[in-house]
Amino acid sequence: MAGSKPRRYLCSQLVTLRWGAESHIVNLEEICRNEAMLEADACVPVSTQVTLVAEKSRFHGIVSSAEEHEFGWRIRVELSPLTPWSLDAFAPEHLLDPSDLK
């Protein structure tokens, strides 16, 4: 449906976030076709181009926000339209569709 929001999934999966010469293990917390939300120990500057490596899949994107909190950093990545996420491309081990709870 045009103009509808992409379905957002809650998840918990360790993945690798790469930017420049940096590479860190982060926790993937939420994902949808065009966005991923991560928990990380290190800050990644806003507007940084990154690659999210999840098993054999790679998703490219740009950091749109990075918020520090008590336990680290919450990082939002806007995924490139050239590498959108889908369940066929990568299915996190712990995945929940919140609409299933209704």
C-alpha positions as CSV (number, residue, x, y, z in Angstrom):
1,M,0.0,0.0,0.0
2,A,1.5,3.3,-1.1
3,G,2.3,5.7,1.7
4,S,2.0,3.1,4.5
5,K,4.7,2.6,7.1
6,P,7.0,-0.4,6.6
7,R,6.3,-3.2,9.1
8,R,8.7,-2.9,12.0
9,Y,10.0,-5.9,13.9
10,L,11.5,-6.2,17.3
11,C,14.5,-8.5,17.5
12,S,17.6,-9.3,19.4
13,Q,20.6,-10.4,17.4
14,L,24.3,-9.7,17.5
15,V,25.6,-8.3,14.2
16,T,28.7,-6.4,13.0
17,L,28.6,-2.7,12.3
18,R,31.4,-1.5,10.1
19,W,32.5,2.1,9.2
20,G,35.8,3.2,7.9
21,A,38.5,1.1,9.6
22,E,36.1,0.4,12.6
23,S,34.2,-2.8,13.2
24,H,32.1,-3.5,16.3
25,I,29.7,-6.1,17.5
26,V,26.3,-4.5,18.2
27,N,22.9,-5.7,19.1
28,L,20.2,-5.3,16.5
29,E,17.0,-4.3,18.4
30,E,14.5,-3.3,15.7
31,I,14.4,-3.6,12.0
32,C,12.2,-2.7,9.0
33,R,12.7,-2.4,5.3
34,N,14.5,0.9,5.5
35,E,15.8,1.3,9.0
36,A,17.6,-0.6,11.8
37,M,17.9,0.3,15.5
38,L,21.1,-0.8,17.3
39,E,22.5,-0.9,20.8
40,A,26.3,-0.3,20.8
41,D,29.2,0.3,23.2
42,A,30.7,2.9,20.9
43,C,29.3,6.0,19.3
44,V,29.1,6.3,15.6
45,P,28.8,9.9,14.4
46,V,25.6,11.0,12.7
47,S,25.8,11.0,8.8
48,T,28.5,8.2,8.9
49,Q,28.1,5.6,6.1
50,V,28.0,2.2,7.6
51,T,27.6,-1.5,6.7
52,L,25.5,-3.8,8.8
53,V,26.8,-7.4,8.5
54,A,24.2,-10.0,9.6
55,E,25.3,-13.6,8.9
56,K,25.8,-13.7,5.1
57,S,23.9,-10.5,4.4
58,R,25.1,-6.9,4.1
59,F,23.0,-3.8,4.5
60,H,24.4,-0.4,3.7
61,G,23.2,2.8,5.3
62,I,23.8,6.1,7.0
63,V,23.6,6.8,10.8
64,S,20.6,9.1,11.3
65,S,20.9,9.4,15.1
66,A,23.1,8.3,18.0
67,E,21.9,8.8,21.5
68,E,24.0,8.1,24.6
69,H,22.3,6.4,27.5
70,E,23.3,4.7,30.7
71,F,24.4,1.4,29.0
72,G,25.9,2.7,25.8
73,W,24.6,4.1,22.6
74,R,21.3,3.7,20.7
75,I,22.0,4.1,17.0
76,R,19.5,4.5,14.2
77,V,20.6,3.5,10.7
78,E,18.7,4.5,7.6
79,L,19.2,1.6,5.2
80,S,20.0,2.3,1.5
81,P,17.2,1.6,-0.9
82,L,19.8,-0.5,-2.8
83,T,20.1,-2.9,0.2
84,P,16.7,-2.9,1.9
85,W,16.1,-5.4,4.7
86,S,13.7,-8.3,4.2
87,L,12.9,-11.6,6.0
88,D,14.2,-13.4,2.9
89,A,17.6,-11.6,3.1
90,F,18.1,-12.0,6.9
91,A,15.8,-13.4,9.6
92,P,17.1,-12.6,13.1
93,E,17.0,-15.5,15.6
94,H,14.7,-13.6,18.0
95,L,12.1,-11.8,15.9
96,L,8.7,-10.5,17.0
97,D,6.1,-8.8,14.9
98,P,4.3,-6.5,17.4
99,S,1.1,-6.6,15.3
100,D,0.9,-10.3,16.3
101,L,0.2,-9.2,19.9
102,K,-3.1,-7.6,19.0
